[in-house]
Amino acid sequence: MKLLENKVAIVTGASRGIGEAIAEKFAEHGAHVVFTYLSSDEKAKALEQKLQAKGVKAKAVKSNAGIYEDCEALVNDVVKEFGAVDICVNNAGISKDNLLLRMSPDQWDDVMDINLKSVFNMTKHVIRPMMKAKSGSIINMSSIIGITGNAGQSSYAASKAGIIGFTKSIAKELGSRNIRCNAVAPGFVETDMTNYLKDGEGAKAYIEKIPLGRFGTTEDIANVCLFLASNMGGYLTGQVISACGGLNI
């Protein structure tokens, strides 16, 4: 059974890691997927072809979610080409970890622009076609760090906590239009960004704190997003799902 048959989804920051897994999962369930990227043209093209091979329309767009005008152009183009925006996953994110004493204003601003301002930018534009359709699902990628905080990650934690407040507010604003807005807060997930956590005594210490006894996979997070994007999550809005193996208990 395909849960997203003929839906149109935008996934930001999807050329690798969690975003890539979400794009693949959505395509497997029949969604047409437009995804953004900033780094590798080669990786983006490969993913575009991989998604198209699943029998759906797919398009890679080099676009910076942290820039308002880029998001406006992206959404306008998607509506023009695909006819709708049913799902938006705000996944684009970076980290520039540093102790506050050593953190520069530019480091702080970069994290806020890509992690938090991007969510405003994309949501601002996708709600127009969603309001017209009186339907939509917005999924914002937060983090367990946005709930618990972490030394050396004040900018990342603040940006991800901001996403949670934004999500709850938008859910209240748009619920009457049948537009749902939820957040996912992953714990430690195996990606390129977290490879350094997987080896040695440090890895053992992290795993000991996780009741399920393992790091998450990108598919674990993609499955949560599939649930929230589909009618199976139709009565959820303003929620934060901590996909963290119980780390937040």
C-alpha positions in Angstrom: 0.0 0.0 0.0 1.4 3.4 -1.0 0.6 6.0 1.6 1.5 9.1 -0.4 0.2 8.3 -3.9 0.5 11.3 -6.2 1.3 13.7 -3.4 3.9 16.4 -4.1 6.6 16.8 -1.5 9.5 19.2 -1.0 12.4 18.1 1.1 15.2 20.6 1.9 18.8 19.5 2.3 18.2 16.0 0.9 21.3 15.1 -1.0 22.6 12.9 1.8 21.8 11.6 5.3 18.3 11.9 6.8 17.0 14.1 4.0 18.0 11.5 1.4 16.3 8.8 3.3 13.1 10.8 3.6 13.1 11.6 -0.1 13.6 7.9 -0.9 10.9 6.8 1.5 8.4 9.3 0.1 9.1 8.2 -3.4 8.6 4.5 -2.5 5.2 5.5 -1.3 4.2 7.2 -4.5 5.0 10.9 -3.8 6.6 13.1 -6.4 9.6 14.7 -4.7 11.4 17.9 -5.2 14.5 18.2 -3.1 17.1 20.9 -2.5 20.8 20.6 -2.0 23.9 22.9 -1.9 27.0 20.7 -2.1 27.4 17.9 -4.7 25.8 18.2 -8.1 26.8 14.6 -8.7 25.1 13.2 -5.6 22.0 15.2 -6.3 21.7 13.9 -9.8 22.2 10.4 -8.6 19.4 10.7 -6.1 17.2 12.3 -8.6 17.6 9.4 -11.0 17.2 6.9 -8.1 13.8 8.5 -7.2 12.6 8.6 -10.8 13.4 4.9 -11.1 10.7 4.3 -8.5 8.1 5.6 -11.0 7.6 9.1 -9.6 8.5 12.5 -10.8 11.6 13.8 -9.0 13.7 17.0 -9.3 16.9 18.2 -7.6 17.1 21.9 -7.2 20.3 23.7 -6.0 18.8 26.2 -3.6 19.7 27.7 -0.2 16.8 27.3 2.2 18.4 30.1 4.4 17.7 32.6 1.6 14.1 33.9 1.5 14.1 34.7 -2.3 15.5 31.2 -3.1 12.6 29.6 -1.2 10.0 31.8 -2.9 11.4 30.9 -6.3 11.5 27.2 -5.4 7.9 27.0 -4.2 6.6 29.0 -7.1 8.4 26.7 -9.6 7.1 23.6 -7.8 3.5 24.8 -7.9 3.9 25.7 -11.6 5.5 22.4 -12.6 3.8 19.9 -10.2 0.5 21.7 -9.5 0.6 21.6 -5.7 2.7 21.3 -2.5 1.1 18.7 -0.2 4.1 18.1 2.1 7.1 20.1 3.1 10.0 18.7 5.1 12.2 21.4 6.5 15.4 19.3 6.9 18.2 21.6 5.9 20.6 22.0 8.7 24.2 22.5 9.8 26.2 22.6 13.0 29.2 24.8 13.9 29.9 23.6 17.4 32.0 25.7 19.7 32.0 26.9 23.3 30.2 30.2 23.7 33.5 31.9 24.7 35.0 31.0 21.3 31.9 31.3 19.1 32.0 34.1 16.6 28.9 36.1 15.6 29.2 34.7 12.0 29.2 31.1 13.3 26.0 31.9 15.3 24.3 33.6 12.3 25.2 30.8 9.9 23.5 28.2 12.1 20.5 30.4 12.7 20.1 31.1 9.0 20.3 27.5 7.8 18.6 25.8 10.7 15.9 28.2 11.9 15.4 31.0 9.3 15.1 28.4 6.6 12.0 26.9 8.4 10.4 30.3 8.4 11.3 30.9 4.7 10.0 27.6 3.4 6.9 27.5 5.6 6.0 31.1 4.7 5.8 30.1 1.0 4.4 26.6 1.1 1.4 27.6 3.2 -0.1 29.6 0.3 -0.8 26.6 -2.0 -1.7 24.5 1.1 -4.3 27.1 2.2 -5.7 27.1 -1.2 -6.0 23.3 -1.2 -7.2 23.3 2.5 -4.7 20.5 3.2 -1.0 20.0 3.9 1.6 18.5 6.2 4.7 20.5 7.3 7.4 18.5 9.1 10.2 20.4 10.8 13.5 18.6 11.7 14.4 19.6 15.2 16.8 17.6 17.4 17.0 16.1 20.9 19.7 18.7 21.5 16.9 21.3 21.1 15.1 19.7 24.0 18.0 18.9 26.3 20.7 21.4 25.3 24.4 20.4 25.1 27.7 22.0 26.0 29.5 23.4 23.0 26.3 23.4 20.9 24.5 26.5 22.1 23.8 27.8 18.6 22.6 24.4 17.3 20.5 23.9 20.4 18.9 27.3 20.2 18.1 26.9 16.5 16.5 23.5 17.1 14.6 24.7 20.2 13.3 27.6 18.1 11.9 25.2 15.6 9.8 23.6 18.3 8.2 26.9 19.3 7.7 27.8 15.7 6.0 24.4 15.0 3.6 24.7 17.8 2.6 28.3 16.8 2.1 27.4 13.1 0.0 24.4 14.1 -2.3 26.7 16.1 -2.5 29.3 13.2 -3.2 26.8 10.4 -5.1 24.0 12.1 -8.5 25.4 11.0 -7.2 25.2 7.3 -6.5 21.5 7.8 -2.7 22.1 7.6 -0.7 20.1 10.1 2.7 21.1 11.4 4.8 18.8 13.5 8.4 18.4 14.5 10.7 15.4 14.6 13.6 15.5 17.2 16.1 12.8 16.3 18.6 11.5 18.8 22.0 10.1 17.7 21.5 8.9 14.1 24.1 7.2 12.0 25.0 9.8 9.3 28.2 11.4 7.8 27.9 14.1 10.4 27.9 11.6 13.4 30.5 9.1 12.2 32.9 10.3 14.9 30.5 9.1 17.6 30.5 5.5 16.5 33.9 4.3 17.6 35.8 3.8 20.9 34.8 4.5 24.5 32.8 7.6 23.5 30.5 5.5 21.4 30.0 3.0 24.2 29.1 5.8 26.6 26.5 7.2 24.3 24.9 3.8 23.6 24.7 3.1 27.3 22.4 6.2 27.7 20.0 4.9 25.0 17.4 2.4 26.3 17.1 0.7 22.9 20.9 0.2 22.9 21.7 1.5 19.5 22.1 4.6 17.4 19.2 5.4 15.1 19.2 4.9 11.3 18.2 7.4 8.7 15.3 5.0 7.8 14.1 5.2 11.4 13.6 9.0 11.0 12.2 8.6 7.5 9.5 6.2 8.8 8.4 8.8 11.3 8.2 11.5 8.6 6.2 9.1 6.4 3.7 8.6 9.2 3.4 12.4 9.8 3.1 13.1 6.0 0.4 10.5 5.4 -3.2 10.2 6.5 -2.0 7.9 9.3 -0.8 11.0 11.1 -3.9 12.9 10.2 -4.9 13.8 13.8 -1.4 15.0 14.9 -0.4 18.6 14.8 1.8 20.8 17.0 3.6 17.6 18.2 7.3 16.9 18.7 8.2 13.3 18.2 11.5 12.4 19.8 12.9 9.6 17.6 15.8 9.0 19.9 15.6 5.4 21.2 14.4 6.6 24.6 17.4 8.9 25.2 15.1 11.6 26.4 13.5 9.6 29.2 
